[in-house]
């Protein structure tokens, strides 16, 4: 696993950890990559093929469709890890899940201070799933599957 800290960043076919700084553009390769961001001032992130994770390493900010997701700044990401020390809030639509993920499935991990909101999208809650020892609520709608860590505050309908 290599660490890359330059802009623009092009990944390889290997699994990599890529740290995104202000104004970076990332085009990860075919590996199962982890793309770490410390803020929201990046230009664009494309996970490429593979199962890619966007890790938010700082807390205290909001990821929402108006400020970030609808601008197509994040693509081909299958997991979002809310790993920051403070609370992180995500607000998105069904279309955002379909646009962000490479396989129409998005897994969101985090802790009790984090919040995930997706209202008015006709999400149907299914059976909980265990992934790598963590329990996730499962929601489906319009061909998308959303898995949200049960530790996260959820307002999903």
C-alpha positions in Angstrom: 0.0 0.0 0.0 1.4 3.3 -1.0 0.7 6.9 0.2 0.3 9.6 -2.4 0.2 13.3 -1.5 0.4 15.3 -4.7 -2.2 17.0 -7.0 -3.4 15.8 -9.4 -3.3 12.2 -8.3 -3.5 9.2 -10.6 -3.9 5.8 -8.9 -2.6 2.5 -10.1 -4.1 -1.0 -10.3 -2.9 -1.7 -6.8 -4.8 -1.0 -3.5 -3.6 2.4 -2.4 -4.2 5.0 0.4 -4.5 8.4 -1.2 -4.5 11.5 1.0 -6.4 14.4 -0.6 -5.3 18.0 0.1 -6.9 21.2 -0.8 -7.8 21.5 -4.5 -6.6 18.0 -5.4 -8.2 15.9 -8.1 -8.0 12.2 -7.7 -8.4 9.5 -10.3 -7.8 6.2 -8.4 -7.1 3.1 -10.3 -8.5 -0.4 -10.3 -7.4 -1.4 -6.8 -9.6 -1.3 -3.7 -8.5 2.2 -2.7 -8.9 4.3 0.4 -9.1 8.0 -0.3 -8.7 10.2 2.8 -10.0 13.7 2.9 -9.4 16.2 5.7 -11.8 18.8 4.4 -14.2 19.6 1.5 -11.9 21.8 -0.6 -10.9 19.1 -3.1 -11.7 19.4 -6.8 -12.9 15.9 -7.7 -12.6 12.3 -6.5 -13.1 9.2 -8.7 -12.5 5.9 -7.0 -12.1 4.0 -10.3 -12.9 0.3 -10.4 -12.7 -1.9 -7.3 -14.3 -1.3 -3.9 -13.2 2.1 -2.9 -13.6 4.0 0.4 -13.8 7.7 1.0 -12.6 8.3 4.5 -13.4 11.6 6.2 -10.6 12.1 8.7 -11.7 15.3 10.2 -15.1 16.0 11.9 -17.3 19.0 12.3 -18.5 19.4 8.8 -21.5 18.5 6.6 -21.5 16.5 3.3 -24.6 17.4 1.5 -26.0 17.2 -2.0 -26.1 20.9 -2.6 -22.6 21.7 -1.5 -20.9 18.6 -2.8 -22.7 15.6 -4.1 -24.8 17.1 -6.9 -21.7 18.8 -8.3 -20.4 15.3 -9.4 -17.3 15.8 -7.3 -17.4 12.2 -6.0 -17.8 9.1 -8.2 -17.1 5.4 -8.0 -17.1 5.3 -4.2 -18.7 2.2 -2.5 -18.0 3.1 1.1 -17.9 6.3 3.1 -16.1 6.1 6.5 -17.0 8.9 8.9 -13.7 8.6 10.9 -13.2 12.1 12.0 -12.9 12.9 15.7 -15.9 15.2 15.6 -19.4 14.8 14.3 -20.0 14.5 10.6 -23.4 14.9 8.9 -24.4 13.5 5.5 -27.6 14.5 3.7 -28.2 12.9 0.3 -30.8 11.6 -2.2 -31.4 8.3 -3.9 -29.9 9.8 -7.1 -26.7 10.7 -5.1 -26.2 7.0 -4.1 -26.6 5.9 -7.7 -24.2 8.7 -8.9 -21.6 8.2 -6.2 -21.3 4.4 -6.1 -19.9 2.3 -8.9 -22.2 -0.6 -8.2 -25.4 1.2 -6.9 -24.5 0.1 -3.3 -23.2 2.6 -0.7 -22.0 1.6 2.8 -21.6 4.3 5.4 -19.7 3.6 8.6 -19.3 6.0 11.6 -20.2 6.5 15.3 -22.9 7.8 17.6 -22.2 11.4 16.9 -22.5 11.2 13.1 -25.8 11.7 11.2 -27.1 10.3 7.9 -30.2 11.9 6.4 -32.1 10.9 3.2 -35.7 12.0 3.3 -38.5 11.5 0.8 -36.7 8.9 -1.2 -39.0 5.9 -0.6 -36.2 3.9 1.1 -37.5 0.5 2.4 -35.7 -0.9 5.4 -34.6 -4.5 5.1 -32.8 -6.9 7.3 -29.7 -5.8 9.1 -26.4 -7.0 7.7 -23.1 -7.7 9.5 -20.0 -6.4 7.5 -16.6 -6.9 9.0 -18.1 -7.3 12.5 -20.2 -4.2 12.4 -24.0 -4.2 12.1 -25.6 -2.1 9.3 -29.2 -1.2 8.7 -30.1 -2.0 5.0 -32.3 0.3 2.9 -33.3 -0.2 -0.8 -35.0 2.1 -3.3 -34.9 2.6 -7.1 -32.2 0.0 -7.7 -29.9 1.3 -5.0 -28.8 -0.3 -1.7 -27.7 1.8 1.3 -26.1 0.2 4.3 -25.7 2.5 7.4 -23.8 1.6 10.5 -26.3 1.2 13.4 -24.1 3.4 15.6 -25.0 6.4 13.3 -28.0 8.6 13.9 -30.3 7.9 10.9 -33.2 9.9 9.4 -34.0 7.9 6.3 -37.3 7.6 4.5 
